[in-house]
Amino acid sequence: MFKNAREAAAAYVRKYKPTLFDSEIGARLPTEYRKFYDEWKNTTPEPVHYIPEKGTWRKDEETGQMKRIENIPLPAFHSKELDNILTGGEKIIFGYIQKKKTGFEVPKFWIPFIYKSVVYSEILNKYISVHMTKRVIELIHKHRGFDSYLLETRACDLGTLLALRLKKKLLFALNDKNLPYDEEKNCKVYEKYKKYCIPPEELEWYGLSFQEACRKQIEIEKAKQREAIIPLKYLFRSQLIEDLKAQGINTNN
């Protein structure tokens, strides 16, 4: 039981915390975008800044007691500047360091080291100059290619909008079979990557930020409204033709 109304209200807010999709425009976004957003923001990404301990319980070496294993992620956040970089899931870490002279703890931010490099896309047959972290280079080697890295990695692990937009560009080229080679090479490349294709209705909404998705939904609704509006001159013309037909007057001329 709650001691007072304030505790009850706080518990209600924690349980029924409103989301972006509870807003007026957010509630009208299609299920295709919600599916992408869940994969991007609501799915637990692969640990990057710490090594998770396996198992559920472990024995304390000093006391001999069994303790539950808790893999708690480091406090890290994503800034909008990182959206123009390939980070491989790396974020800005927040913590404290102890000063040697004073012994006081002061806040510190650990920012990923950024490199400018060039990657090759087999699907687009292009060399792309991008800023990235060293982890991305390692992941590209692990997946044996830039295209495979993007297509095989979940949205939550890609993280940044640049990575998602590049992946979307690759998926569009595969779905449209718009590959920059001769017919034989196009078939070979398509067969290699076709397993990563997704339905066109999902691809249309893939890689959009929430604000971009809202603007897209508003434009779709405005277009439908424009199509539904019939100019009055057409209504009056149809009404006049019906009246003339009712009076037996020929309207073909």
C-alpha positions in Angstrom: 0.0 0.0 0.0 1.1 3.6 -0.6 1.6 6.0 2.2 0.2 9.0 0.4 -1.1 10.2 -3.0 2.3 11.3 -4.1 3.8 7.8 -3.8 0.8 6.4 -5.7 1.2 9.0 -8.5 4.9 8.3 -8.8 4.3 4.5 -9.0 1.7 5.1 -11.7 4.1 7.3 -13.7 6.9 4.6 -13.5 4.5 1.9 -14.6 2.7 3.9 -17.3 5.4 6.2 -18.5 4.3 7.8 -21.8 6.4 7.1 -24.8 6.9 8.9 -28.1 4.2 6.9 -29.7 1.6 8.2 -27.2 1.8 11.6 -28.7 -0.7 12.7 -31.3 1.4 12.2 -34.4 3.4 9.4 -32.9 0.3 7.3 -32.4 -0.5 7.5 -36.1 2.9 6.2 -37.2 2.6 2.8 -39.0 3.7 -0.5 -37.5 6.6 -0.7 -40.0 8.3 2.2 -38.3 7.5 1.0 -34.8 9.2 -2.3 -35.7 12.3 -0.5 -36.8 12.3 1.8 -33.8 12.0 -1.1 -31.4 15.0 -2.7 -33.0 16.9 0.6 -32.9 16.1 2.0 -29.4 14.3 -0.7 -27.4 16.6 -3.6 -28.1 19.6 -4.3 -25.8 22.7 -3.7 -27.9 25.8 -5.9 -27.8 28.1 -4.8 -24.9 30.9 -2.6 -26.1 32.5 -0.9 -23.1 32.5 -3.8 -20.7 32.8 -7.6 -20.9 29.7 -9.3 -19.4 30.2 -12.1 -16.9 28.6 -15.3 -17.9 26.2 -17.3 -15.7 23.8 -16.3 -13.0 25.7 -16.9 -9.7 29.4 -16.8 -8.7 31.3 -17.7 -5.5 33.0 -14.9 -3.6 36.6 -15.8 -3.2 37.0 -14.1 0.2 33.8 -15.0 2.0 32.8 -18.1 0.0 29.2 -16.8 -0.3 27.3 -17.2 -3.5 26.4 -13.8 -5.1 24.2 -13.1 -8.1 26.0 -11.9 -11.2 24.8 -8.4 -12.3 26.1 -7.1 -15.6 25.4 -3.4 -15.2 26.4 -1.3 -18.3 28.7 1.7 -17.8 26.9 5.1 -17.8 27.2 6.1 -21.5 25.2 8.4 -23.7 24.8 9.1 -27.4 25.2 12.7 -28.7 23.8 14.0 -31.9 27.4 14.7 -33.2 28.0 10.9 -33.3 25.1 10.5 -35.8 27.5 11.6 -38.6 30.1 9.0 -37.7 30.3 5.2 -37.8 30.9 4.2 -34.2 30.2 0.5 -34.1 28.1 1.0 -31.0 30.6 3.1 -29.1 29.3 6.0 -27.0 30.5 8.8 -24.7 31.2 7.4 -21.3 30.7 9.4 -18.2 32.6 8.8 -14.9 34.9 10.2 -12.3 38.7 10.3 -11.9 40.7 11.0 -8.7 43.1 13.8 -8.8 46.6 12.8 -7.6 47.3 16.1 -5.8 44.1 16.7 -4.0 42.5 13.2 -4.0 39.2 14.7 -5.0 37.0 13.0 -7.6 36.1 15.1 -10.6 33.8 14.2 -13.5 35.3 13.1 -16.8 34.0 12.1 -20.2 35.7 9.5 -22.3 35.1 10.2 -26.0 35.7 7.6 -28.8 38.8 8.2 -31.0 37.7 9.1 -34.5 39.6 8.3 -37.7 38.9 9.3 -41.3 39.1 6.4 -43.6 37.8 5.0 -46.9 35.6 1.9 -47.2 34.4 0.1 -50.3 30.9 -1.0 -51.0 30.5 -3.9 -53.4 26.7 -3.3 -53.8 27.2 0.3 -54.8 30.6 -0.2 -56.4 31.8 2.9 -54.7 34.6 4.1 -52.3 33.1 6.1 -49.4 35.1 8.5 -47.2 33.7 8.4 -43.7 34.7 9.1 -40.1 34.7 6.0 -37.9 36.2 4.5 -34.8 38.8 1.8 -34.7 36.1 -0.7 -33.6 34.3 -0.3 -36.9 37.4 -1.2 -38.8 37.7 -4.3 -36.7 34.0 -5.2 -37.3 34.4 -4.7 -41.1 37.3 -7.2 -41.1 35.3 -9.6 -38.9 32.3 -9.5 -41.3 34.6 -9.7 -44.3 33.4 -6.5 -46.0 31.7 -3.2 -45.4 28.4 -4.3 -46.9 28.2 -7.5 -44.9 29.0 -5.5 -41.7 26.0 -3.1 -42.3 23.6 -5.8 -43.5 24.3 -8.3 -40.8 24.3 -5.9 -37.9 21.2 -4.9 -36.0 20.0 -1.3 -35.8 20.7 -1.1 -32.1 24.4 -2.1 -32.7 24.9 0.3 -35.6 23.5 3.1 -33.5 24.1 6.2 -35.6 21.9 7.6 -38.3 24.8 7.6 -40.8 25.2 3.8 -40.5 21.4 3.3 -40.7 21.1 5.5 -43.8 24.0 3.7 -45.6 22.4 0.4 -44.7 19.1 1.6 -46.1 20.8 2.7 -49.3 22.2 -0.8 -49.7 18.8 -2.4 -49.1 17.2 -0.1 -51.7 19.8 -1.1 -54.3 19.1 -4.8 -53.5 15.3 -4.5 -53.5 15.3 -2.6 -56.8 18.1 -4.8 -58.2 19.8 -1.6 -59.2 23.4 -2.8 -59.2 26.1 -1.0 -61.2 27.6 -4.0 -63.0 26.9 -6.0 -66.1 24.1 -8.6 -66.1 26.2 -11.5 -65.0 28.0 -9.6 -62.2 24.6 -8.1 -61.0 23.2 -11.6 -60.6 26.2 -12.8 -58.7 26.2 -9.8 -56.3 22.4 -10.0 -55.8 22.6 -13.8 -55.0 25.3 -13.0 -52.4 23.2 -10.4 -50.5 19.6 -11.2 -51.3 19.0 -12.9 -48.0 19.2 -9.5 -46.3 16.3 -7.9 -48.3 13.3 -6.7 -46.3 9.7 -5.9 -47.6 9.4 -2.5 -49.4 6.9 -1.2 -46.9 9.4 -1.7 -44.1 12.3 -0.4 -46.0 10.4 2.9 -46.7 10.5 3.6 -42.9 13.8 2.1 -42.1 16.6 4.3 -40.8 14.4 7.4 -40.1 14.7 9.3 -36.8 11.5 9.8 -34.9 11.3 13.4 -36.1 11.9 12.4 -39.7 9.2 9.7 -39.4 6.7 12.3 -38.0 7.4 14.7 -40.9 7.0 11.8 -43.4 3.7 10.8 -41.8 2.4 14.4 -42.0 3.3 14.7 -45.7 1.5 11.4 -46.4 -1.6 12.6 -44.6 -1.5 16.0 -46.4 -1.2 14.2 -49.8 -4.2 12.0 -48.9 -6.2 15.2 -48.0 -5.3 16.8 -51.3 -6.4 13.8 -53.2 -9.7 13.7 -51.3 -10.5 17.3 -52.1 -12.6 17.7 -55.3 -12.7 21.2 -56.7 -16.3 22.7 -56.7 -16.3 23.3 -60.4 -16.2 19.5 -61.0 -19.0 19.0 -58.5 -21.1 21.7 -60.2 -20.4 20.3 -63.6 -21.5 16.8 -62.6 -24.6 18.2 -61.0 -25.4 20.2 -64.1 -25.0 17.2 -66.4 -27.3 15.1 -64.1 -30.0 17.9 -64.3 -29.7 18.1 -68.1 -30.1 14.3 -68.4 -33.1 14.4 -66.2 -34.7 16.9 -68.6 -33.9 14.7 -71.6 -31.3 17.1 -73.0 -28.3 15.5 -74.8 -25.1 16.3 -73.0 -22.7 14.6 -75.5 -22.1 17.8 -77.4 
